[in-house]
Amino acid sequence: MIGLGADLETTNCSRAGCRENADWRLDWRNPRIHARDRVKTWLACDLHVDYLRDFLASRDFPLAVSPLPVSLEAVEPEAGPA
């Protein structure tokens, strides 16, 4: 899980026991105990995104699923003129 407002420490899937790289981000909250501004984030690989989405949706937690953006640090800058 990503901490609130914190940078990603890892991009591994949040499914227990899975160590695959995540491709998806699931932003959710438990309305029974969290205010509207308290959102948690799980990360998911392609294999587990549906499982985690269904797990949260079955509990009626508001959630949004979106592709995990590529980190700008992972992209090499284009070479400028020499």
C-alpha positions as CSV (number, residue, x, y, z in Angstrom):
1,M,0.0,0.0,0.0
2,I,1.2,3.5,-0.7
3,G,1.3,5.9,2.2
4,L,-0.8,9.0,2.1
5,G,1.0,11.6,0.0
6,A,4.2,9.5,0.0
7,D,6.3,8.6,-2.9
8,L,6.2,5.0,-4.1
9,E,8.7,2.8,-2.2
10,T,7.9,-0.2,-4.3
11,T,5.8,-1.0,-7.4
12,N,5.1,-4.6,-6.4
13,C,1.6,-5.9,-6.5
14,S,-0.3,-5.6,-3.2
15,R,-1.8,-9.1,-3.4
16,A,-0.5,-11.2,-0.5
17,G,2.5,-13.3,-1.7
18,C,2.7,-11.7,-5.1
19,R,6.1,-10.1,-6.0
20,E,5.2,-9.1,-9.6
21,N,5.6,-5.5,-10.8
22,A,2.3,-3.6,-10.6
23,D,0.6,-2.1,-13.7
24,W,-2.5,-0.9,-12.0
25,R,-3.4,1.4,-9.1
26,L,-6.5,1.0,-7.0
27,D,-7.5,4.1,-4.9
28,W,-10.1,3.3,-2.3
29,R,-11.5,4.1,1.1
30,N,-13.7,2.6,3.7
31,P,-16.6,5.1,4.1
32,R,-17.5,3.6,7.5
33,I,-14.2,4.7,9.1
34,H,-12.5,7.1,6.6
35,A,-13.4,10.7,5.8
36,R,-13.7,11.6,2.1
37,D,-10.2,12.9,2.0
38,R,-8.7,9.7,3.3
39,V,-7.9,7.5,0.3
40,K,-5.7,4.4,0.4
41,T,-3.9,3.0,-2.6
42,W,-3.1,-0.6,-3.5
43,L,-1.1,-1.6,-6.5
44,A,-1.9,-4.6,-8.7
45,C,-0.3,-6.7,-11.5
46,D,-2.4,-7.7,-14.5
47,L,-3.1,-11.1,-12.9
48,H,-4.5,-9.7,-9.6
49,V,-6.2,-6.4,-10.6
50,D,-9.6,-8.0,-11.0
51,Y,-9.3,-10.0,-7.7
52,L,-8.4,-6.8,-5.7
53,R,-11.1,-4.8,-7.5
54,D,-13.7,-7.4,-6.7
55,F,-12.5,-7.7,-3.1
56,L,-13.0,-3.9,-2.5
57,A,-16.2,-3.6,-4.6
58,S,-17.9,-6.5,-2.7
59,R,-17.5,-4.4,0.5
60,D,-19.1,-1.4,-1.2
61,F,-15.9,0.6,-0.9
62,P,-15.7,3.6,-3.3
63,L,-12.7,2.9,-5.6
64,A,-11.1,4.0,-8.8
65,V,-8.8,1.8,-10.9
66,S,-6.3,3.3,-13.2
67,P,-3.1,2.4,-15.0
68,L,0.0,2.9,-12.9
69,P,1.9,5.8,-14.5
70,V,5.5,5.2,-15.6
71,S,7.9,6.9,-13.2
72,L,9.6,9.8,-14.9
73,E,12.8,8.8,-13.2
74,A,12.6,5.4,-15.0
75,V,12.6,7.2,-18.4
76,E,16.0,8.2,-19.7
77,P,16.2,11.8,-20.9
78,E,16.7,12.4,-24.6
79,A,20.2,13.2,-25.6
80,G,20.5,16.9,-26.5
81,P,22.6,18.4,-29.3
82,A,26.3,17.7,-28.8
